[in-house]
Each structure stands twice: as structure tokens, then as C-alpha cells.
Amino acid sequence: MQFAFTEDQLLFRDAVAEFFANECPPEKVRWSWDDAVGRDASTWAALAEMGVIGLTVPEAFGGMGMNEIDLLPILTEAGRYAYPGPLVETVAVVAPLLAESAPAAIAEKWLPGIADGSVIATVQLDGQPFVNDMHIANLLVAQRDDRLFAVPADKVRSTQQVSVDGARRLFAVEWDEADAELIASGDAAVQAANRAFDRGAAATAALLIGLSEQMIAMTVAYVVDRKQFGVPIGSFQAVKHHLADAELKVSFARPAVWAAAYGLATGSADVDREVSMAKCFASDAAEVVARKALQTHGAIGYTTEHDLHFWLKRSWALSSSWGDALWHRRRVACLLLDN
């Protein structure tokens, strides 16, 4: 398979990267840890105006009608800048789920708001104990056994949980079916939930690639600047080996993530396997890169004053989200045995 992004996709990616460089510096990420609300409404609104939030919303509802291939480079840049917003939940998972599986009345109620940025959506599928960013969400899409529901946020009772990543806030939620609207039931709901899970896992893998690339870049900059015995520590062979190991893991993971996005966008028969390969490779890469970055930075890397810890903790949190590497390896093994 020959895969390459189009010129338009790359231009869109570059525009988003420039936006994040200006609007999501490390100081903004640090603020998102400390802010009581944890919501930067202006950045979300600006992303919506650029078309990022409505990227996967059909044109009929005010979106751009694009797919996972178009979204992949955007998410990679979001990971690179550790953007603290629910792009995975709203853009990668909920928007296409509602577009494909929701009755017309539910789609018309929520999708235009997602497209224009006025609606933030989050999701809880079976097996996911906590909900991400419930404190800023307007809509929760939740699975109960073989049924999928749309629950307005004001009908959800939430309790915040401890999270390793202070900008990625987790909540235990409760809600009553009487307050929710049924999206789908039976086999249709199970299939929609499975597609939603695959989309969430692939999108998270894309974030992990961006996070890993940025941790490598931060570490390279550090070892060039940091000196011992009168020379940059980046000239030491052991440090070069650490960075080479990190780059190697990312280089193996990156095409697997591209393949997963392609499989989702084209309806590949092997999409479950492709997504799991992408997520386990990306999680493994992020774990190795984080360990090498922390080891190379030394004591300064352990401090909260250094920006590295934002990327470290985001990578640790996302590596275990939507299935960790071990879970996805077991899934691949089961899929191969079934065939």
C-alpha cells in the first residue's frame, strides 16, 4: 500500500501547527493544570472557526465532511503541543458516531453545535470506568450493554477522580435512562460502539506520535545545550544511543498509525487488527521515548518546573487509554486465531 497525504491535508496540518505554536505554548498547558475550570473556550472556538472541531461532521450539518486520514495529522500536531482539549472524544469519536448511527432528530440536535464549537462532547463505552472532561462537556454519549444513549450534560451526575495528567480530568458518572435519548440498540449499537472504540484508539495513537516526537525534540535541544566536561552531553555516545532508540520506536509506530487511519477511512476488513497494531506500537513508542527523555534530562526532568513533565504525564495517561499495549496485543492474537 502506498500512502501519502495530499497537499491540502499538509497545508491544513501546517496551519493548525502554526496555530498551536502561537496559542498553545507550554505556559498555556501549565495553566490548564492550575485553572479551576480547565477550559480555554477561546482556543476551542478558534479551532472550530478553522474547521478542526467540525472536521468529521457531515457538510449537511455545517461540518467539513472529512475522514480519519484528514484528521490524523491534526491530532499529531495536537499531541506535539500537548493541547488540553477533548479532540479525540468530540471530533474523532462522537461526531462520526452520531453522523452514522443516530436518528435524524438526535443528529440535528447535536451535530451543528459540534461543528460550530458550541457543543463539546465526551464518551463512555463499556469497559471505560471514567469519562474525560465531563466538567466542560455539553453532551455525553454512553453505552449500556447493547444500547447507546445521548445524555445532556446537565442530566449527568459526575465525581472527579485523580488523574496523572492534571490537564486531562477524569470523572465517574451516573445518569438515568429517563433523561437520555436512545441512539441505537442491539447489534447496531454494538457495531457502532466497536467503531467508536477503534476510532478512539487510533486517534489516541496519533496523539502519542505527536507527543513522542516533541519529547525527542525537547531532549535533543537539551543535550545540545547541556554541557559536561566542557562539551555538550549530546556528543556522548550513550546519549546518542538513547535518542536513536527513541527515534527508532517512533519510526516503527508512525506508519502503523497511518495504516489504521487509512483502514478506518476506507472500511478495511482488517481495521480492528490495524487499529490495535497502531495503538500498541504507539503506546510502546511513547513509553520508551518518555523513559529515554527523562533519563537523558536527569534530575531536572523530574521537576514540575520543567515543561517536560507535561508531555511525560500526558503520554503515560494516553498510553493506557483506549486499551494499553498489552490489551491490544491480546486483541490482535485473538483476531489472528479467529482467522
C-alpha positions in Angstrom: 0.0 0.0 0.0 1.4 3.4 -1.0 0.2 6.1 1.4 0.8 9.8 1.2 -1.0 12.9 2.4 -2.4 15.3 -0.1 -1.1 18.8 -0.5 -4.4 20.2 1.1 -4.0 17.9 4.1 -0.5 19.0 4.6 -1.4 22.7 4.3 -4.2 22.2 6.8 -1.8 20.5 9.2 0.7 23.3 8.9 -1.9 25.9 9.6 -3.0 24.0 12.7 0.6 23.6 13.8 1.2 27.3 13.5 -2.0 28.0 15.4 -0.9 25.6 18.3 2.6 27.2 18.3 1.0 30.6 18.9 -2.0 29.7 21.0 -0.9 26.6 23.0 2.6 27.3 24.3 3.8 25.3 27.4 2.6 28.2 29.6 -1.0 27.5 28.3 -0.6 23.8 29.1 0.7 24.7 32.6 -2.3 27.0 33.1 -4.7 24.2 32.2 -3.4 22.2 35.2 -3.9 25.0 37.6 -7.1 26.6 36.3 -10.2 25.7 38.4 -12.4 25.3 35.3 -9.8 23.9 33.0 -11.5 25.3 29.9 -9.9 27.6 27.3 -13.1 28.5 25.4 -11.3 30.9 23.1 -8.9 28.3 21.7 -11.7 25.8 21.2 -13.7 28.5 19.4 -10.8 29.4 17.2 -10.2 25.7 16.3 -13.9 25.5 15.4 -13.6 28.5 13.1 -10.7 26.9 11.4 -12.8 23.8 10.8 -10.9 21.5 13.1 -13.8 20.7 15.5 -16.3 20.1 12.7 -13.8 18.2 10.5 -15.7 14.9 10.9 -19.2 16.4 10.9 -21.0 15.9 7.6 -21.4 19.0 5.4 -25.2 18.8 5.8 -24.8 19.7 9.5 -22.2 22.5 9.0 -19.1 20.5 9.1 -16.3 19.7 6.6 -17.3 16.0 6.0 -13.7 14.7 6.2 -12.4 11.4 7.5 -9.7 9.8 9.7 -7.0 10.4 7.1 -7.6 14.1 7.2 -7.8 14.1 11.0 -4.6 12.1 11.6 -2.1 14.9 11.0 -4.2 17.4 13.0 -4.2 15.1 16.0 -0.5 14.5 15.7 0.1 18.3 15.9 -2.3 18.4 18.9 -0.1 15.8 20.6 3.0 17.7 19.7 1.8 20.7 21.6 0.0 18.7 24.4 -3.2 20.6 23.6 -5.5 20.0 26.6 -8.9 19.7 24.9 -11.2 16.7 24.1 -10.4 16.4 20.4 -10.4 12.7 20.5 -13.8 12.4 22.2 -15.6 15.2 20.3 -14.1 15.1 16.8 -12.7 11.6 16.4 -15.4 9.6 18.2 -18.7 11.3 18.9 -19.2 13.3 15.7 -18.9 10.4 13.3 -20.8 8.1 15.7 -23.8 10.5 15.7 -23.5 11.0 11.9 -23.6 7.3 11.2 -25.8 5.8 13.9 -28.1 8.5 15.5 -31.7 9.1 14.4 -32.1 12.3 12.4 -33.6 14.2 15.4 -30.6 13.5 17.6 -28.1 14.2 14.8 -29.8 17.5 14.0 -29.9 18.4 17.7 -26.1 18.0 18.4 -24.0 17.9 15.2 -24.4 21.6 14.2 -23.3 22.6 17.7 -20.2 20.3 17.4 -19.4 21.8 14.0 -19.5 25.4 15.3 -17.8 24.7 18.6 -20.7 25.4 20.9 -21.1 21.7 21.8 -18.3 19.8 23.5 -19.0 16.0 23.6 -17.4 13.2 25.5 -18.0 9.4 25.6 -18.1 6.4 27.8 -18.1 2.9 26.2 -18.4 -0.4 28.1 -15.2 -1.1 29.9 -14.2 2.5 30.3 -14.5 3.4 34.1 -14.2 7.1 33.7 -15.2 9.9 31.4 -12.8 12.5 30.1 -13.6 16.3 30.5 -17.1 15.9 31.8 -16.8 19.2 33.6 -16.8 21.1 30.3 -18.9 18.8 28.1 -22.4 19.6 26.9 -23.1 16.0 25.7 -22.2 12.5 27.0 -22.6 9.6 24.6 -22.7 6.5 26.7 -23.0 2.7 26.2 -25.0 0.4 28.4 -24.7 -3.2 27.2 -26.3 -3.3 23.7 -27.6 0.3 23.8 -26.1 3.7 23.0 -27.5 6.9 24.6 -27.1 10.6 24.2 -27.2 12.3 27.6 -27.3 16.1 28.1 -24.5 17.1 30.5 -26.9 18.8 32.9 -28.5 15.4 33.4 -25.2 13.7 34.4 -24.0 13.4 38.0 -20.2 13.4 38.0 -17.5 12.9 40.6 -13.9 14.0 39.7 -11.2 11.4 40.0 -7.4 11.6 40.4 -5.5 11.7 37.1 -1.8 11.6 36.5 -2.3 14.3 33.9 -3.8 17.3 35.5 -5.0 18.8 32.2 -6.9 15.6 31.4 -9.6 15.5 34.0 -11.4 12.2 34.7 -14.9 11.7 36.2 -17.1 8.9 37.4 -20.6 9.5 36.1 -24.1 8.4 36.8 -27.3 9.2 34.8 -30.8 7.9 34.4 -32.1 6.4 31.2 -35.3 8.6 31.5 -33.1 11.6 30.9 -31.3 10.2 27.9 -32.2 9.7 24.2 -31.6 6.3 22.6 -29.2 6.4 19.7 -29.2 2.7 18.8 -29.8 -0.7 20.3 -29.0 -4.3 19.6 -26.4 -5.3 17.0 -26.4 -1.8 15.5 -25.4 -0.3 18.8 -22.7 -2.9 19.4 -21.3 -2.3 16.0 -21.4 1.5 16.4 -19.6 1.2 19.8 -16.9 -1.0 18.3 -16.3 1.5 15.5 -16.2 4.3 18.1 -13.7 2.4 20.1 -11.5 1.8 17.1 -11.7 5.5 16.2 -10.8 6.5 19.8 -7.8 4.1 19.9 -6.4 5.2 16.5 -6.9 8.9 17.4 -5.1 8.4 20.7 -2.3 6.7 18.9 -1.9 9.7 16.6 -1.7 12.0 19.7 1.0 9.7 21.1 3.1 10.0 18.0 3.0 13.8 18.3 3.8 13.6 22.0 6.8 11.3 21.3 8.1 13.5 18.5 8.0 16.5 20.7 9.7 14.7 23.7 12.5 13.7 21.3 12.8 17.3 20.1 12.9 18.7 23.6 15.6 16.2 24.6 17.7 17.0 21.5 17.6 20.7 22.4 18.5 19.9 26.0 21.5 17.7 25.2 22.9 20.2 22.7 22.7 23.0 25.4 23.7 21.0 28.5 27.4 20.6 28.9 29.7 18.4 31.0 33.5 18.3 30.9 33.3 21.3 28.6 31.3 19.6 25.8 27.6 19.1 25.0 26.3 15.9 26.5 24.7 15.2 23.1 28.2 14.3 21.9 28.4 11.3 24.3 27.8 8.0 22.6 25.5 6.7 25.4 23.2 9.8 24.9 23.2 9.3 21.2 22.1 5.6 21.7 19.2 6.7 23.9 17.9 9.1 21.3 18.4 6.6 18.5 16.4 4.0 20.4 13.6 6.6 20.9 13.5 7.6 17.3 13.5 4.0 16.1 10.4 3.2 18.2 8.6 6.2 16.8 9.6 5.4 13.2 8.1 1.9 13.5 4.9 3.2 15.1 4.2 6.1 12.8 3.3 4.1 9.6 1.1 1.7 11.7 -0.9 4.7 12.9 -1.2 5.9 9.3 -2.4 2.4 8.2 -5.1 2.4 11.0 -6.4 5.8 9.9 -6.5 4.6 6.3 -8.3 1.4 7.3 -10.9 3.4 9.2 -11.5 5.8 6.4 -11.8 3.1 3.7 -13.7 0.5 5.7 -10.9 -2.1 5.7 -11.9 -5.6 6.6 -8.9 -5.8 9.0 -9.5 -2.5 10.6 -9.7 -4.0 14.2 -6.3 -5.5 13.8 -4.8 -2.4 12.1 -6.1 -0.2 14.9 -4.7 -2.5 17.7 -1.3 -2.7 16.0 -1.2 1.1 15.8 -2.2 1.6 19.4 0.2 -0.9 20.9 3.1 0.4 18.7 2.3 4.0 19.6 1.9 3.2 23.3 5.2 1.3 23.3 7.0 4.1 21.5 5.7 6.7 23.9 6.8 4.7 26.9 10.3 4.2 25.5 10.6 7.9 24.4 9.4 9.1 27.8 11.9 6.9 29.7 14.8 8.0 27.5 13.8 11.6 27.7 13.6 11.5 31.5 16.8 9.6 31.8 18.7 12.0 29.5 17.3 15.1 31.2 18.4 13.8 34.6 17.2 15.4 37.8 15.7 18.5 36.1 13.3 16.2 34.2 11.7 15.1 37.5 10.7 18.6 38.5 7.3 20.2 37.9 9.1 23.4 37.0 10.4 21.8 33.8 8.0 21.6 30.9 8.9 18.0 30.1 6.7 16.6 32.8 3.6 17.8 30.9 4.5 15.6 27.9 5.6 12.7 30.1 2.4 12.6 32.1 0.2 13.1 29.0 2.0 10.2 27.3 1.6 8.0 30.4 -2.1 8.7 30.6 -2.8 8.2 26.9 -0.7 5.0 26.6 -3.2 3.2 28.9 -6.3 5.0 27.4 -8.5 3.2 24.9 -6.6 0.0 25.7 -3.0 -0.3 26.7 -0.3 -2.1 24.6 -0.9 -5.4 26.3 -4.7 -5.3 25.8 -4.2 -4.6 22.1 -1.6 -7.3 21.6 -4.1 -9.8 23.1 -6.8 -8.5 20.8 -4.5 -9.0 17.7 -3.7 -12.5 18.9 -7.5 -13.3 19.3 -8.2 -11.8 15.8 -5.5 -13.9 14.2 -6.7 -17.1 16.0 -10.2 -16.5 14.8 -9.0 -16.3 11.2 
